[in-house]
Amino acid sequence: MGADSRYDRIRPVGDREAAEARALHTIAELLDDWSGISSRSVALQLAGVLQATAVELGNGRPVPVGVRRAIRGLADALRQELDPR
């Protein structure tokens, strides 16, 4: 992709993207101590995906719609599993 790609352009970070990035960072950090995933390497990879997406959003770089939708679904599922209630 050249410099004209929409994924290469940095744009201002809105409140929604900043909040989403913070939430993804928080969920990724919680995976570090969570025993709900028996494989430590799987938990680390999931946390890495969440962290990488959060960094992209936090830096004003767009995440492709399909990937963002999948990450939101993953984050929602993990949030439900991590809820102590």
C-alpha positions in Angstrom: 0.0 0.0 0.0 1.2 3.4 -0.8 1.1 6.6 1.2 -2.3 7.3 -0.1 -3.8 4.3 1.7 -6.4 5.2 4.3 -4.5 2.9 6.7 -1.4 5.0 6.4 -3.1 8.3 7.3 -3.2 9.3 10.9 -6.3 11.2 12.0 -7.4 12.8 15.3 -8.5 10.3 17.9 -12.1 10.8 19.0 -13.5 10.1 22.4 -15.1 6.9 21.2 -11.8 5.5 19.8 -9.9 6.6 22.9 -12.4 4.9 25.2 -12.4 1.7 23.0 -8.6 1.6 23.1 -8.6 2.0 26.9 -11.1 -0.8 27.3 -9.1 -3.1 25.0 -5.9 -2.4 27.0 -7.8 -3.2 30.3 -9.2 -6.5 29.0 -5.8 -7.5 27.7 -4.2 -6.8 31.1 -6.9 -8.8 32.9 -6.1 -11.8 30.7 -2.6 -11.9 32.3 -4.0 -13.1 35.6 -7.1 -15.0 34.4 -7.3 -18.7 34.8 -10.2 -19.2 32.4 -7.9 -20.0 29.5 -5.9 -23.1 30.2 -3.2 -22.4 27.6 -0.9 -19.5 28.7 0.3 -19.0 25.1 -3.3 -18.6 23.8 -4.1 -16.1 26.5 -0.9 -14.1 25.6 -1.8 -14.2 21.9 -5.3 -12.9 22.6 -3.9 -10.2 24.8 -1.5 -9.3 22.0 -4.3 -8.9 19.5 -6.3 -6.7 21.8 -3.2 -4.6 22.7 -2.2 -4.2 19.0 -5.7 -3.1 18.1 -5.8 -0.7 21.0 -2.5 0.9 19.9 -3.8 1.4 16.4 -7.0 3.0 17.6 -5.2 5.1 20.2 -2.8 6.4 17.5 -5.6 7.5 15.2 -5.0 4.7 12.6 -8.2 3.0 11.4 -8.7 -0.7 11.8 -10.5 -2.5 9.0 -14.2 -2.8 9.7 -14.3 -6.6 9.7 -11.3 -6.8 12.0 -12.7 -4.2 14.3 -16.0 -6.0 14.5 -14.3 -9.3 15.3 -12.1 -7.6 18.0 -15.2 -6.0 19.6 -16.9 -9.5 19.6 -13.9 -11.0 21.2 -13.6 -8.2 23.8 -17.3 -8.5 24.7 -17.1 -12.3 25.1 -14.0 -11.9 27.3 -15.6 -9.2 29.3 -18.6 -11.5 30.1 -16.2 -14.4 31.0 -14.1 -12.1 33.2 -17.0 -10.7 35.1 -16.8 -12.1 38.6 -20.6 -12.0 39.1 
